[in-house]
Each structure stands twice: as structure tokens, then as C-alpha cells.
Amino acid sequence: MRRPELTGGQIARRVGCTRQNVHQVLHLFLDGDREQELRDFQAKQADIYDFLQQRILASITQEKLQKSRARALILGAAILQDKAQLVRQQATGIKATALRDAAEAMRARRDGAPPKN
């Protein structure tokens, strides 16, 4: 789970067992799901984080802003941004431009205007 980019052979070398053993353990761990399904998820993981972040930010309404519920949503979106960048092996510092873009998108949503790209 901590190193999803590792192949079965790489895991086997790290823990000192056979590739076959790694695949058997993964099969049991995945509760019968195919290893390829896991690999497909891992390949798309950053995009999934991006999609969830987009949905979270799109759900922020004026009412949520007034009730301070948006704070948790914004924090969740920021965490997803960080995780997507980690999966892509990019730097993960908070960027002022990302915060500015989020604020502009929220203002545009409030005003009924389409957000700038």
C-alpha cells in the first residue's frame, strides 16, 4: 500500500520471497479482485484525485461558505491536490496560484459566471 508503484518482482526482491508468493498474497489481500484492476486504479490514481477535488470544489455554495462548511471541503480538496502531486512525483508545496485560482472559481460560481481556465 505504501509503494504502489512497485512490481511483483520488485516486492519479491525487497521482502525476500518469490514473485509467485507476492501474487498469491496480493490476490488474498485484494479479496479475489484481479491484480490488473489494482494496477489500472494505480495508473489512474492521480486523475481520480483530480476528479474528486473538482467535485468537492464544485459543491461549495454560498450557503456553505456562510456556514463555514466550505472550510472542510477546501481542506479536502487541498489534500487531494497534494496526493495527486505525490502520485505524479511532483513537488507538493502550497502554491499561491492554486489558491488564487480556487478563489476565482468560487467567486465566479457565486456570481454565476463561468470560471476562467
C-alpha positions in Angstrom: 0.0 0.0 0.0 2.9 2.4 0.8 4.7 1.7 -2.5 2.0 1.0 -5.2 4.4 1.7 -8.0 6.5 -1.5 -7.2 6.0 -4.5 -9.4 5.6 -8.0 -8.1 9.2 -8.8 -8.8 10.4 -5.7 -7.0 8.3 -6.5 -4.0 9.7 -10.1 -4.0 13.3 -8.8 -4.0 12.6 -6.4 -1.2 11.0 -8.9 1.1 13.0 -11.9 0.1 10.3 -14.2 -1.4 9.2 -15.4 -4.8 7.1 -13.4 -7.3 4.5 -16.2 -7.1 4.3 -15.7 -3.4 3.8 -11.9 -3.9 1.0 -12.5 -6.4 -0.7 -15.0 -4.0 -0.6 -12.6 -1.1 -1.9 -9.7 -3.3 -4.7 -12.0 -4.5 -5.7 -12.7 -0.9 -5.3 -9.1 0.1 -7.5 -7.9 -2.8 -10.2 -10.4 -1.7 -10.3 -12.0 -5.1 -10.1 -8.8 -7.2 -7.7 -9.1 -10.1 -4.3 -7.6 -9.7 -4.7 -5.9 -13.0 -7.7 -4.0 -11.6 -5.4 -2.7 -8.9 -2.8 -1.7 -11.4 -5.4 0.1 -13.5 -6.5 2.0 -10.5 -2.9 2.9 -9.6 -2.3 4.1 -13.2 -5.3 6.5 -12.9 -5.0 7.4 -9.2 -3.8 11.0 -9.8 -6.7 11.6 -12.2 -9.1 10.1 -9.7 -7.8 12.5 -7.0 -8.2 15.4 -9.5 -11.8 14.4 -10.3 -12.7 14.2 -6.6 -11.1 17.5 -6.0 -13.1 19.1 -8.8 -16.3 17.6 -7.4 -15.5 18.9 -3.9 -14.8 22.5 -5.1 -17.8 22.5 -7.4 -20.0 21.6 -4.4 -19.1 24.7 -2.5 -22.1 27.0 -2.4 -22.7 30.5 -0.9 -24.7 28.8 1.9 -21.8 26.5 2.7 -19.4 29.5 2.7 -21.7 31.4 5.1 -22.0 28.4 7.4 -18.2 27.7 7.3 -18.8 24.2 6.0 -16.7 25.1 3.0 -13.6 25.0 5.1 -13.6 21.2 5.4 -14.3 20.9 1.7 -11.5 23.2 0.8 -9.2 21.3 3.1 -10.2 18.0 1.5 -9.6 19.5 -2.0 -6.1 20.6 -0.9 -5.3 17.2 0.5 -6.4 15.6 -2.8 -4.2 18.1 -4.7 -1.3 17.1 -2.6 -1.9 13.4 -3.0 -2.3 13.7 -6.8 1.0 15.6 -7.0 2.7 12.9 -4.9 1.4 10.2 -7.2 2.8 12.2 -10.2 6.1 12.7 -8.3 5.7 16.4 -8.3 6.5 18.9 -5.6 3.8 19.3 -3.0 4.1 22.8 -1.5 1.1 25.0 -1.3 1.1 27.3 -4.4 -0.3 30.8 -4.2 -1.5 30.4 -7.8 -3.6 27.4 -6.9 -5.2 29.2 -4.0 -5.9 32.2 -6.3 -7.4 30.0 -8.9 -9.7 28.3 -6.3 -10.8 31.7 -5.0 -11.5 32.9 -8.6 -13.5 29.8 -9.3 -15.5 30.2 -6.1 -16.2 33.9 -6.9 -17.2 33.0 -10.5 -19.6 30.3 -9.2 -21.1 32.8 -6.7 -21.6 35.4 -9.4 -22.9 32.9 -11.9 -20.1 33.4 -14.4 -18.1 30.6 -15.9 -14.7 30.1 -14.3 -11.5 31.2 -16.1 -9.3 28.5 -17.5 
